[in-house]
Amino acid sequence: MVDLLKKQVKYSDKEGKEKTATNFYLRCGDVLVPIEIKYFPDENNVDKAYGARKTVLSAFASVLPEKEEKK
């Protein structure tokens, strides 16, 4: 069984502004495999379909559960 998962992470950009990113993973058995949404720039260095690809992945992905702390 393969599951598509997502995790929201906070980071600071070059200007110090806090932003949120979405990381995607495939869970294959007990292994998490990170996946990246590819950016395909055109002659103007723009990928108009990038947002749509990210939205589709996000719509079908389940939230990655937090790890349980070991005691």
C-alpha positions as a Markdown table, in Angstrom:
| # | Residue | x | y | z |
|---|---|---|---|---|
| 1 | Met | 0.0 | 0.0 | 0.0 |
| 2 | Val | 1.2 | 3.5 | -0.9 |
| 3 | Asp | -0.1 | 6.7 | 0.9 |
| 4 | Leu | 0.4 | 10.3 | -0.2 |
| 5 | Leu | 1.1 | 12.5 | 2.9 |
| 6 | Lys | 1.8 | 16.1 | 3.5 |
| 7 | Lys | 3.4 | 18.2 | 6.3 |
| 8 | Gln | 3.2 | 21.9 | 6.9 |
| 9 | Val | 6.6 | 23.4 | 8.0 |
| 10 | Lys | 7.5 | 27.0 | 8.9 |
| 11 | Tyr | 10.7 | 28.6 | 7.7 |
| 12 | Ser | 12.1 | 32.1 | 7.3 |
| 13 | Asp | 12.9 | 33.6 | 3.8 |
| 14 | Lys | 15.9 | 35.6 | 2.9 |
| 15 | Glu | 14.3 | 38.7 | 4.3 |
| 16 | Gly | 13.5 | 37.1 | 7.7 |
| 17 | Lys | 9.7 | 36.8 | 7.0 |
| 18 | Glu | 8.1 | 33.6 | 8.4 |
| 19 | Lys | 6.5 | 31.5 | 5.7 |
| 20 | Thr | 4.8 | 28.1 | 5.5 |
| 21 | Ala | 5.8 | 25.3 | 3.1 |
| 22 | Thr | 4.1 | 22.0 | 2.3 |
| 23 | Asn | 6.3 | 19.0 | 2.1 |
| 24 | Phe | 5.0 | 15.8 | 0.4 |
| 25 | Tyr | 5.9 | 12.2 | 1.1 |
| 26 | Leu | 5.0 | 8.8 | -0.1 |
| 27 | Arg | 4.7 | 6.1 | 2.6 |
| 28 | Cys | 5.6 | 2.7 | 1.2 |
| 29 | Gly | 5.2 | 0.2 | 4.0 |
| 30 | Asp | 7.2 | 1.7 | 6.9 |
| 31 | Val | 9.4 | 3.9 | 4.7 |
| 32 | Leu | 8.7 | 7.6 | 4.0 |
| 33 | Val | 10.0 | 8.8 | 0.6 |
| 34 | Pro | 10.1 | 12.6 | 0.1 |
| 35 | Ile | 8.8 | 13.9 | -3.2 |
| 36 | Glu | 9.2 | 17.2 | -4.9 |
| 37 | Ile | 6.9 | 19.1 | -7.2 |
| 38 | Lys | 9.0 | 19.8 | -10.3 |
| 39 | Tyr | 9.1 | 23.4 | -11.6 |
| 40 | Phe | 9.1 | 23.6 | -15.4 |
| 41 | Pro | 9.9 | 27.2 | -16.4 |
| 42 | Asp | 9.0 | 28.5 | -19.8 |
| 43 | Glu | 11.0 | 31.0 | -21.8 |
| 44 | Asn | 10.0 | 33.7 | -19.3 |
| 45 | Asn | 11.1 | 31.5 | -16.3 |
| 46 | Val | 7.5 | 31.0 | -15.3 |
| 47 | Asp | 5.6 | 27.7 | -14.7 |
| 48 | Lys | 1.9 | 28.6 | -14.8 |
| 49 | Ala | 0.9 | 25.0 | -13.9 |
| 50 | Tyr | 3.1 | 24.7 | -10.8 |
| 51 | Gly | 0.4 | 25.9 | -8.4 |
| 52 | Ala | -2.2 | 23.6 | -10.0 |
| 53 | Arg | 0.1 | 20.6 | -9.5 |
| 54 | Lys | 0.8 | 21.5 | -5.9 |
| 55 | Thr | -3.0 | 22.0 | -5.2 |
| 56 | Val | -3.9 | 18.6 | -6.7 |
| 57 | Leu | -1.2 | 16.9 | -4.6 |
| 58 | Ser | -2.4 | 18.7 | -1.5 |
| 59 | Ala | -6.0 | 17.9 | -2.1 |
| 60 | Phe | -5.3 | 14.1 | -2.2 |
| 61 | Ala | -2.7 | 14.0 | 0.5 |
| 62 | Ser | -3.4 | 13.1 | 4.1 |
| 63 | Val | -1.7 | 15.0 | 6.9 |
| 64 | Leu | 1.5 | 13.2 | 8.1 |
| 65 | Pro | 1.0 | 12.4 | 11.8 |
| 66 | Glu | 3.5 | 13.8 | 14.2 |
| 67 | Lys | 6.0 | 11.3 | 15.6 |
| 68 | Glu | 5.4 | 10.1 | 19.1 |
| 69 | Glu | 8.0 | 11.0 | 21.6 |
| 70 | Lys | 10.0 | 8.1 | 22.9 |
| 71 | Lys | 10.0 | 7.9 | 26.7 |
